[in-house]
């Protein structure tokens, strides 16, 4: 999946040679990925399925749809008042929310994302609390029972949640099941829980359900979202404008 995300196409024979396995092994893996909706099989290989929600390395996710994420972040930060307590879920979009909050005063930020924690630690006038827990290294995310127990001792004005996919029926879903209990703990701890997700995430479903749309306050996305999605989601959806230069 990482190769597909980079090159857009993989050839079974090339992958077999690189990994030192039989071509039939690669073909079986590609067939399994096709059944999961992650690839489209071609003669001799496969290409990526548009909109597939495989978990990508952080560096790759960070560069994707940067303008849209910045616009979403500015809209999210506009809801936060000076003095609020904000929970920031892990992810590249919530990292942009952290950046957009840097001019607020007297904030308290709680996060399970080490990149967000580092940024906030270098931001004057913000109180930082980090959940602790076990690290998922490729995405700089802390998870586990210790992180959940940590959140149970706090309340917050806002929780901004990342999402791998958003669907009107399935709600907010995630590829990584390890993150789901912590995301739910964030929703419980916050007066307002808002999902931040760019328009490419809509109308899709990932592996594990995080929450139904009736369990959260709203969803913020970018202006590329389709008219059909806007009509489907109605008042729960906020569409951001282009980010401030």
Secondary structure, DSSP 4 states (H G I P E B T S, - for coil): -HHHHHHSEEEHHHHHHHHTS-HHHHHHHHHHHHHTTSEEEETTEEEEPTT--PPPPHHHHHHTTHHHHHHHHHHHHTTPPTT-EEEE-SSHHHHHHHHHTTT-SSEEEEESBHHHHHHHHTSTTEEEEE---EEEGGGTEEESHHHHHHHTT--EEEEEE--SEEETTTEEEES-GGGHHHHHHHHHHEEEEEEE--GGGBT---SEEEE-GGGSSEEEE-TTS-HHHHHHHGGGEEE--PPP-
